[in-house]
Amino acid sequence: MPDDRGADDRKTADRRTADSLAAAVATDIAAGRLCPGDRLPPQREFARRHGVAVSTAARTYRELVRRGLVVGEIGRGTFVRGASANGGAAGPGVTGARAGAPSGVGARVDLERNFPTVPGQAALMARGLSRMLRPDVFTEALRPARPEGTPAARAAAAALLTRAGWAPERLLFAGNGRQAIAAGIAALVPAGERLGVEALTYPVVRGIAARLGVALVPLPMDEAGLLPEALAAAHRKGPVRAVYLQPTLHNPLGVTMPPSRRAALAEVLREIDGYAVEDDIYGFLYDESPAGAPALAALAPERTILVDSLSKRLAPGLTVGFIGAPTGLADRLATALRTGAWTTSRFALDAATQWLTDGTVEQVAAAKRRDADERQQLVREALGDFTVHAGPGAYHCWWELPAPWRADMFVAAAARQGIAVTPGAAFAAGAGHAPNAVRLALAPPDHAELAAALTVLAGLARNGPDDAGVE
């Protein structure tokens, strides 16, 4: 039998070298030697400079992308992002005032991460937690949680997730929305098989798919969202086991799929014997009146897993992920949650149950709906002359940049003004031309700071790259 230890040792050494190089680049970013918008050398040049194989350089760049420190744009290269993934400084362009920065935008303005909060939210949530800290109640919260949660949690979550024409047959709980998505994909798509996604998709899904060994199939979109015929065509080329999508207030486009499109997609799912992971994380911001669009789960209940969480309704630090599923898929999902270590903690589950039943969640969500509307008004006032896509009530918008701007240049120019934005390439699911657009997250700054930042960005867009000193 051949001895594979030598090959294993080489792989281990290559991984350690790549991790070391990634750490060195991360240090340069943190120290300001590499600034937001700076372009890293091509991988072959990086390998030559450091005396390593091209495969090691590629591994290094993948690690930097995984850490959220850089973003790759097809055909253009790899660029330092405006802010680190954990919200810390990524360089002097986003940590402090820049010489000549416009009034009102000095310290870093984060328009990358989207975790909305509203005044009074913390105090309201704290009141709900006070009951949980009683010794008799807290003792229960110290117990482990099962994927199925508790009867009280299931009742509270069912009330939250039930839509017109649909109620979840079975409910399971994850640590957060990302873990709920991961469990859904793991349960539906075996390793080596294919998952359909919108051509512009939630970036975390790419990482989930890579870790699960699932191949992504980017599916074209139009102004109404994913094209059902594109899913059918992709399936004819090779089985597409499931599709992940955000049909309501899509991130980053803000599109909400109309009822007719959802119905057509449900028919395609039946035709191809496929399933859907419906991400409804922003659904609470959308018009849920009878005129609103029904959940895809209501149109194809036997083929749809609906995932949601409290990270946007409340906060990411104390959240729970919800999975509403047909009975026939519940056991597979529970197994995925256990094996992936994606189950929630009992304390978080009991806290969520408390906030759902005492009205805290709805009170905060209603305040956020008003807040999101006000922020969209600020976008219209500042960027009304540009091509901006944003669904009513969304906490983000998609800005198609005017010529001669390119997304990488604009991200760099914004960072020099202390504003972090996300290039469109971060959402591109497949290889090809990166969209010449940026996504603006509207939630982090207060209203005055957001208005000032939008005014600065509008000025940059009107003046062009030459005036901004970007090449």
C-alpha positions as CSV (number, residue, x, y, z in Angstrom):
1,M,0.0,0.0,0.0
2,P,1.5,3.4,-1.0
3,D,2.5,5.7,1.9
4,D,0.5,8.9,1.6
5,R,2.1,10.6,4.5
6,G,4.4,12.6,2.4
7,A,1.5,14.1,0.4
8,D,-0.4,14.8,3.5
9,D,2.6,16.6,5.0
10,R,2.9,18.7,1.9
11,K,-0.7,19.7,2.1
12,T,-0.4,20.6,5.7
13,A,2.7,22.7,5.0
14,D,1.0,24.4,2.1
15,R,-2.1,25.2,4.3
16,R,0.1,26.6,7.1
17,T,2.1,28.7,4.6
18,A,-1.1,30.1,3.1
19,D,-2.5,30.9,6.6
20,S,0.8,32.6,7.5
21,L,0.7,34.7,4.4
22,A,-2.9,35.6,4.9
23,A,-2.1,36.7,8.4
24,A,0.7,38.9,7.1
25,V,-1.6,40.6,4.6
26,A,-4.2,41.0,7.4
27,T,-1.6,42.8,9.5
28,D,-0.7,45.1,6.6
29,I,-4.4,46.0,6.3
30,A,-4.9,46.6,10.0
31,A,-1.7,48.7,10.1
32,G,-2.8,50.9,7.2
33,R,0.0,49.7,4.9
34,L,-2.8,48.4,2.6
35,C,-5.8,50.7,2.4
36,P,-9.4,50.1,1.4
37,G,-9.6,50.0,-2.4
38,D,-5.9,48.9,-2.8
39,R,-5.5,46.2,-5.3
40,L,-3.5,43.1,-4.4
41,P,-1.1,41.8,-7.0
42,P,-2.2,39.0,-9.3
43,Q,-1.8,35.6,-7.7
44,R,1.1,34.6,-9.9
45,E,3.0,37.7,-9.0
46,F,2.1,37.2,-5.3
47,A,3.5,33.7,-5.6
48,R,6.7,34.9,-7.2
49,R,7.3,37.6,-4.6
50,H,6.9,35.2,-1.7
51,G,8.6,32.2,-3.3
52,V,5.5,29.9,-3.1
53,A,3.5,27.9,-5.5
54,V,0.6,29.5,-7.3
55,S,-1.8,27.1,-5.6
56,T,-0.5,28.5,-2.2
57,A,-1.1,32.0,-3.4
58,A,-4.6,31.0,-4.5
59,R,-5.3,29.5,-1.0
60,T,-4.0,32.7,0.6
61,Y,-6.4,34.8,-1.4
62,R,-9.3,32.5,-0.6
63,E,-8.5,32.8,3.1
64,L,-8.5,36.6,2.9
65,V,-11.9,36.5,1.1
66,R,-13.2,34.1,3.8
67,R,-12.1,36.6,6.5
68,G,-13.9,39.4,4.7
69,L,-10.8,41.4,4.2
70,V,-10.7,41.5,0.4
71,V,-13.1,41.0,-2.4
72,G,-12.4,39.7,-5.9
73,E,-13.8,41.2,-9.0
74,I,-13.7,39.0,-12.1
75,G,-11.4,40.4,-14.8
76,R,-10.2,43.2,-12.5
77,G,-8.4,41.6,-9.5
78,T,-8.6,41.4,-5.8
79,F,-9.2,44.6,-3.7
80,V,-9.0,45.4,0.0
81,R,-12.5,45.9,1.4
82,G,-13.7,49.0,3.0
83,A,-14.2,47.4,6.5
84,S,-13.3,44.1,8.1
85,A,-15.9,41.4,8.5
86,N,-16.1,41.9,12.2
87,G,-16.7,45.7,12.0
88,G,-13.2,46.6,13.0
89,A,-10.8,48.8,11.2
90,A,-9.5,47.7,7.9
91,G,-7.2,50.7,7.4
92,P,-6.9,54.4,8.0
93,G,-9.4,55.1,5.2
94,V,-12.3,53.8,7.4
95,T,-11.1,54.3,10.9
96,G,-10.6,58.0,11.3
97,A,-11.1,61.3,9.6
98,R,-9.2,61.8,6.3
99,A,-7.7,65.1,5.4
100,G,-10.2,67.0,3.4
101,A,-13.1,64.8,4.3
102,P,-16.4,66.6,4.0
103,S,-18.1,68.0,7.1
104,G,-20.4,65.5,8.7
105,V,-18.5,62.4,7.6
106,G,-15.3,62.1,9.7
107,A,-15.1,58.8,11.5
108,R,-15.9,55.6,9.6
109,V,-19.5,55.4,8.3
110,D,-20.5,51.8,7.9
111,L,-22.8,51.2,4.9
112,E,-21.6,47.6,4.5
113,R,-23.2,45.7,7.4
114,N,-27.0,45.8,7.9
115,F,-28.1,45.2,11.5
116,P,-30.8,47.8,12.3
117,T,-31.5,49.0,15.8
118,V,-34.0,51.6,16.9
119,P,-34.1,53.9,20.0
120,G,-35.4,52.2,23.1
121,Q,-34.9,48.8,21.7
122,A,-32.3,47.6,24.3
123,A,-34.4,48.8,27.2
124,L,-37.5,47.0,25.8
125,M,-35.6,43.8,25.3
126,A,-34.0,44.0,28.8
127,R,-37.4,44.1,30.4
128,G,-38.3,40.9,28.7
129,L,-35.1,39.3,30.0
130,S,-35.7,40.3,33.6
131,R,-38.3,37.5,34.0
132,M,-35.8,35.0,32.6
133,L,-33.2,35.8,35.3
134,R,-35.5,34.5,38.1
135,P,-33.7,31.3,39.4
136,D,-36.6,29.0,38.6
137,V,-36.9,30.2,35.0
138,F,-33.1,30.5,34.5
139,T,-32.6,26.9,35.6
140,E,-34.7,25.8,32.6
141,A,-32.6,28.0,30.3
142,L,-29.5,26.2,31.3
143,R,-30.7,22.9,29.8
144,P,-29.7,21.9,26.2
145,A,-32.0,22.7,23.4
146,R,-33.3,20.3,20.8
147,P,-33.8,21.2,17.1
148,E,-37.6,20.9,17.8
149,G,-37.4,23.5,20.6
150,T,-40.0,23.6,23.2
151,P,-43.8,23.6,22.9
152,A,-43.9,27.3,23.9
153,A,-41.2,28.2,21.3
154,R,-43.1,26.3,18.6
155,A,-46.3,28.1,19.4
156,A,-44.6,31.5,19.4
157,A,-42.7,30.8,16.2
158,A,-45.8,29.5,14.4
159,A,-47.6,32.8,15.2
160,L,-44.6,34.7,13.8
161,L,-44.2,32.7,10.6
162,T,-47.8,32.0,9.6
163,R,-48.7,33.8,6.4
164,A,-51.9,34.2,4.5
165,G,-52.6,30.7,3.1
166,W,-49.7,29.0,4.8
167,A,-48.7,27.8,8.2
168,P,-45.6,25.7,8.9
169,E,-46.3,22.0,9.4
170,R,-43.2,21.5,11.4
171,L,-40.9,24.0,13.1
172,L,-37.2,23.7,14.0
173,F,-34.7,26.1,15.5
174,A,-31.2,27.0,14.6
175,G,-28.6,29.3,16.3
176,N,-29.3,32.0,13.7
177,G,-30.5,32.6,10.1
178,R,-27.3,31.6,8.5
179,Q,-27.3,28.2,10.3
180,A,-30.9,27.7,9.3
181,I,-29.9,28.3,5.7
182,A,-27.0,25.9,6.0
183,A,-29.2,23.2,7.5
184,G,-31.7,23.6,4.7
185,I,-29.1,23.3,2.0
186,A,-27.4,20.3,3.8
187,A,-30.8,18.5,4.0
188,L,-31.8,19.1,0.4
189,V,-28.6,19.0,-1.6
190,P,-26.1,16.1,-1.2
191,A,-22.3,16.8,-1.6
192,G,-21.3,17.1,-5.2
193,E,-24.9,18.0,-6.3
194,R,-26.1,21.4,-7.6
195,L,-28.0,24.2,-5.9
196,G,-29.6,27.0,-7.9
197,V,-29.2,30.6,-6.6
198,E,-30.1,34.0,-7.9
199,A,-27.3,35.5,-10.1
200,L,-26.8,38.1,-7.3
201,T,-27.1,36.3,-4.0
202,Y,-26.4,36.5,-0.3
203,P,-22.6,36.1,-0.2
204,V,-22.7,33.8,2.9
205,V,-24.4,31.2,0.7
206,R,-21.3,30.8,-1.4
207,G,-19.3,29.9,1.7
208,I,-21.9,27.5,3.0
209,A,-22.0,25.8,-0.4
210,A,-18.2,25.5,-0.5
211,R,-18.1,23.9,2.9
212,L,-20.8,21.4,2.1
213,G,-19.3,20.5,-1.3
214,V,-22.3,21.8,-3.2
215,A,-22.0,23.4,-6.6
216,L,-23.8,26.7,-7.2
217,V,-25.8,27.3,-10.4
218,P,-26.3,31.1,-10.9
219,L,-29.8,31.7,-12.3
220,P,-30.7,34.9,-14.3
221,M,-33.0,37.5,-12.9
222,D,-35.1,40.4,-14.2
223,E,-36.9,43.2,-12.5
224,A,-39.3,40.7,-10.9
225,G,-36.7,38.4,-9.6
226,L,-35.5,34.9,-10.5
227,L,-36.6,33.6,-13.8
228,P,-38.5,30.3,-13.4
229,E,-37.6,29.2,-17.0
230,A,-33.9,29.7,-16.2
231,L,-34.3,27.1,-13.4
232,A,-36.0,24.7,-15.7
233,A,-33.3,25.2,-18.4
234,A,-30.5,24.7,-15.8
235,H,-32.1,21.5,-14.6
236,R,-32.2,20.1,-18.2
237,K,-28.4,20.5,-18.3
238,G,-27.9,18.6,-15.0
239,P,-30.1,18.0,-12.0
240,V,-30.7,21.0,-9.8
241,R,-31.7,19.6,-6.4
242,A,-32.9,22.8,-4.9
243,V,-32.9,26.6,-5.2
244,Y,-32.0,29.1,-2.6
245,L,-33.7,32.5,-3.0
246,Q,-34.9,35.7,-1.3
247,P,-38.2,36.5,-3.0
248,T,-39.1,39.3,-0.6
249,L,-36.9,42.5,-0.5
250,H,-34.1,40.6,-2.1
251,N,-30.6,41.4,-0.9
252,P,-29.0,43.3,-2.7
253,L,-31.5,44.4,-5.3
254,G,-34.6,45.1,-3.1
255,V,-36.8,43.2,-5.6
256,T,-40.0,41.5,-4.3
257,M,-41.2,38.7,-6.6
258,P,-44.8,39.2,-7.6
259,P,-47.5,36.5,-7.0
260,S,-47.5,35.4,-10.6
261,R,-43.8,34.8,-10.7
262,R,-44.0,32.9,-7.4
263,A,-46.7,30.7,-8.8
264,A,-44.7,30.0,-12.0
265,L,-41.7,29.1,-9.9
266,A,-43.8,26.7,-7.8
267,E,-44.8,24.9,-10.9
268,V,-41.2,24.5,-12.1
269,L,-40.3,23.1,-8.7
270,R,-42.9,20.4,-9.2
271,E,-41.9,19.7,-12.8
272,I,-38.2,19.2,-11.9
273,D,-39.0,17.5,-8.5
274,G,-36.9,20.2,-6.8
275,Y,-37.1,22.1,-3.5
276,A,-36.7,25.6,-2.4
277,V,-35.0,27.3,0.6
278,E,-37.0,30.5,0.9
279,D,-35.1,33.1,2.9
280,D,-37.6,35.5,4.4
281,I,-35.2,37.4,6.6
282,Y,-36.5,40.8,5.4
283,G,-40.1,39.8,5.0
284,F,-41.1,41.6,8.2
285,L,-40.4,44.9,6.4
286,Y,-42.7,44.2,3.5
287,D,-46.4,45.0,3.1
288,E,-48.2,41.9,4.5
289,S,-51.6,43.1,3.5
290,P,-53.8,40.9,1.3
291,A,-52.4,42.7,-1.7
292,G,-48.9,41.6,-0.7
293,A,-47.1,38.6,-2.3
294,P,-47.8,35.2,-0.7
295,A,-44.9,33.2,0.6
296,L,-43.5,30.7,-1.9
297,A,-44.2,28.2,0.8
298,A,-47.9,28.8,0.5
299,L,-47.7,28.0,-3.2
300,A,-45.5,24.9,-3.0
301,P,-45.8,23.9,0.7
302,E,-44.5,20.3,0.1
303,R,-41.4,21.6,-1.6
304,T,-40.4,24.7,0.3
305,I,-38.4,25.3,3.5
306,L,-39.0,28.8,4.8
307,V,-36.1,30.2,6.9
308,D,-36.2,33.3,9.1
309,S,-34.5,34.7,12.2
310,L,-34.6,37.5,14.8
311,S,-31.3,39.0,13.7
312,K,-33.0,41.8,11.7
313,R,-36.2,42.1,13.7
314,L,-34.2,42.4,16.9
315,A,-30.4,42.0,16.9
316,P,-27.7,39.5,15.8
317,G,-26.2,39.2,19.3
318,L,-29.3,37.6,20.7
319,T,-31.1,35.8,17.9
320,V,-32.6,32.5,16.9
321,G,-33.1,31.0,13.4
322,F,-36.5,29.5,12.4
323,I,-37.2,26.7,9.9
324,G,-40.7,26.1,8.8
325,A,-40.9,22.9,6.8
326,P,-43.2,20.2,5.5
327,T,-43.5,17.2,7.7
328,G,-41.7,15.0,5.1
329,L,-38.5,17.0,5.4
330,A,-38.4,17.7,9.1
331,D,-36.4,14.6,10.1
332,R,-33.7,15.4,7.5
333,L,-33.5,19.0,8.7
334,A,-33.3,18.0,12.4
335,T,-30.4,15.6,11.5
336,A,-28.6,18.4,9.5
337,L,-29.0,20.8,12.5
338,R,-27.5,18.2,14.9
339,T,-24.6,17.1,12.7
340,G,-23.7,20.6,11.7
341,A,-23.8,21.8,15.3
342,W,-26.3,24.5,14.2
343,T,-28.9,24.1,17.0
344,T,-29.8,27.1,19.1
345,S,-28.9,27.5,22.8
346,R,-31.7,27.1,25.2
347,F,-31.2,30.5,26.7
348,A,-31.6,32.2,23.3
349,L,-34.6,30.0,22.5
350,D,-36.3,31.0,25.8
351,A,-35.4,34.6,25.4
352,A,-36.9,34.6,21.8
353,T,-40.0,32.9,23.1
354,Q,-40.4,35.6,25.8
355,W,-39.9,38.5,23.3
356,L,-42.3,36.9,20.8
357,T,-45.1,36.3,23.4
358,D,-44.9,39.6,25.3
359,G,-45.0,41.7,22.1
360,T,-41.4,43.0,22.1
361,V,-40.6,41.5,18.7
362,E,-43.6,43.1,17.0
363,Q,-43.1,46.5,18.7
364,V,-39.5,46.7,17.6
365,A,-40.3,45.4,14.1
366,A,-43.0,48.1,13.7
367,A,-40.5,50.8,14.7
368,K,-38.0,49.4,12.2
369,R,-40.6,49.5,9.4
370,R,-41.1,53.2,10.1
371,D,-37.3,53.7,10.4
372,A,-36.6,51.9,7.1
373,D,-39.2,54.1,5.3
374,E,-37.5,57.2,6.6
375,R,-34.1,56.0,5.5
376,Q,-35.4,55.2,2.0
377,Q,-36.7,58.8,1.9
378,L,-33.1,60.0,2.6
379,V,-31.9,57.9,-0.3
380,R,-34.5,59.4,-2.7
381,E,-33.5,62.9,-1.6
382,A,-29.7,62.3,-2.1
383,L,-29.6,59.9,-5.0
384,G,-32.8,60.6,-6.9
385,D,-30.9,61.6,-10.0
386,F,-29.2,58.2,-10.2
387,T,-30.3,54.7,-11.0
388,V,-31.0,53.2,-7.6
389,H,-33.1,50.1,-6.9
390,A,-34.7,49.7,-3.5
391,G,-37.9,48.0,-2.5
392,P,-40.3,50.0,-0.3
393,G,-39.2,49.6,3.3
394,A,-35.9,47.9,2.6
395,Y,-32.9,48.6,4.7
396,H,-30.6,48.5,1.7
397,C,-30.4,49.8,-1.9
398,W,-28.6,48.8,-5.1
399,W,-26.9,51.7,-6.9
400,E,-25.9,51.3,-10.6
401,L,-22.9,53.6,-10.9
402,P,-22.7,56.2,-13.7
403,A,-19.9,56.1,-16.2
404,P,-16.9,56.4,-16.0
405,W,-17.1,55.0,-12.5
406,R,-16.2,51.4,-11.9
407,A,-17.3,49.7,-8.7
408,D,-13.8,49.0,-7.4
409,M,-12.8,52.7,-8.0
410,F,-15.9,53.9,-6.3
411,V,-15.4,51.7,-3.2
412,A,-11.9,53.1,-2.9
413,A,-13.0,56.7,-3.3
414,A,-15.8,56.2,-0.7
415,A,-13.3,54.7,1.7
416,R,-11.0,57.7,1.4
417,Q,-14.0,59.8,2.6
418,G,-14.5,57.5,5.5
419,I,-17.5,55.6,4.1
420,A,-17.5,51.8,3.7
421,V,-19.8,50.4,0.9
422,T,-20.0,47.0,-0.7
423,P,-19.0,46.4,-4.4
424,G,-21.5,44.5,-6.5
425,A,-19.0,41.8,-7.2
426,A,-19.4,40.6,-3.6
427,F,-22.9,39.4,-4.5
428,A,-22.1,37.8,-7.9
429,A,-22.8,34.0,-7.6
430,G,-20.7,33.0,-10.7
431,A,-17.8,33.9,-12.9
432,G,-18.3,36.7,-15.4
433,H,-18.5,40.4,-15.6
434,A,-18.9,42.0,-12.2
435,P,-21.9,44.3,-11.9
436,N,-20.9,48.0,-12.0
437,A,-22.9,48.8,-8.8
438,V,-22.6,49.0,-5.1
439,R,-24.9,47.9,-2.3
440,L,-25.6,50.5,0.4
441,A,-26.6,49.2,3.8
442,L,-28.8,51.9,5.3
443,A,-29.2,50.7,8.9
444,P,-25.9,51.4,10.8
445,P,-25.6,55.2,11.0
446,D,-28.1,57.5,12.6
447,H,-30.3,59.6,10.2
448,A,-28.1,62.7,10.2
449,E,-24.9,60.7,9.5
450,L,-26.6,58.7,6.8
451,A,-27.9,61.8,5.1
452,A,-24.4,63.3,5.2
453,A,-22.8,60.1,3.9
454,L,-25.3,59.9,1.0
455,T,-24.6,63.5,0.1
456,V,-20.9,62.8,0.0
457,L,-21.4,59.7,-2.2
458,A,-23.7,61.6,-4.6
459,G,-21.0,64.3,-4.9
460,L,-18.4,61.6,-5.7
461,A,-20.6,60.1,-8.4
462,R,-21.2,63.4,-10.0
463,N,-17.6,64.6,-10.0
464,G,-16.1,61.5,-11.4
465,P,-12.9,59.4,-10.6
466,D,-10.5,62.1,-11.7
467,D,-11.7,64.6,-9.1
468,A,-11.7,61.9,-6.5
469,G,-8.1,61.1,-7.2
470,V,-8.8,57.5,-8.1
471,E,-7.2,55.7,-11.0
